[in-house]
Amino acid sequence: MARRKFDKQFKNSAVKLILEEGYSVKEVSQELEVHANSLYRWVQEVEEYGESAFPGNGTALADAQH
């Protein structure tokens, strides 16, 4: 199965559901069919880098730095 890619808007929307709307990671994970570990990583990136998170096409900031 091919690896799914998510754009910056999708990731920011998912993080917003968790941080601003009060949904749990488990709820968002089930609803959007995204692994919970990915959501935890996205939340961490937004908390650490703010608007600079997910540069380019939404790839992880760590990948962009390599």
C-alpha positions in Angstrom: 0.0 0.0 0.0 1.3 3.4 -0.9 2.2 5.9 1.8 -0.3 8.7 2.2 0.9 12.3 1.9 -0.9 15.2 3.6 -0.6 18.8 2.7 0.0 21.7 5.1 -3.6 22.7 5.2 -4.8 19.2 6.1 -2.2 18.9 8.9 -3.0 22.4 10.3 -6.7 21.5 10.3 -6.1 18.3 12.1 -4.0 20.0 14.7 -6.6 22.8 15.1 -9.2 20.1 15.9 -7.0 18.9 18.7 -5.6 22.1 20.2 -8.5 24.6 19.6 -11.6 22.5 19.3 -10.8 20.1 22.1 -11.1 16.8 20.3 -8.8 14.0 21.5 -6.1 12.6 19.3 -7.9 9.3 19.2 -11.1 10.9 18.0 -9.3 12.9 15.2 -7.3 9.8 14.3 -10.4 7.7 13.8 -12.3 10.4 12.0 -9.6 11.4 9.6 -8.0 7.9 9.3 -4.6 9.2 10.3 -2.3 7.3 12.7 -2.3 8.8 16.1 1.5 9.0 16.1 1.4 11.2 13.1 -1.1 13.5 14.9 1.1 13.7 18.0 4.1 14.6 15.8 2.1 17.3 13.9 0.9 18.8 17.2 4.5 18.8 18.5 5.8 20.5 15.3 3.1 23.2 15.5 3.8 23.9 19.2 7.5 24.1 18.5 7.6 26.0 15.1 4.2 27.6 14.9 3.5 29.0 11.4 6.8 27.6 10.2 5.7 24.0 10.7 5.2 21.9 7.6 7.3 23.9 5.1 7.0 23.2 1.4 4.3 20.7 0.5 3.6 19.8 4.1 6.6 17.5 4.7 8.0 17.2 8.2 10.3 20.0 9.2 13.0 17.5 10.1 12.9 16.1 6.5 13.3 19.6 5.1 16.4 20.2 7.2 18.3 17.1 5.9 
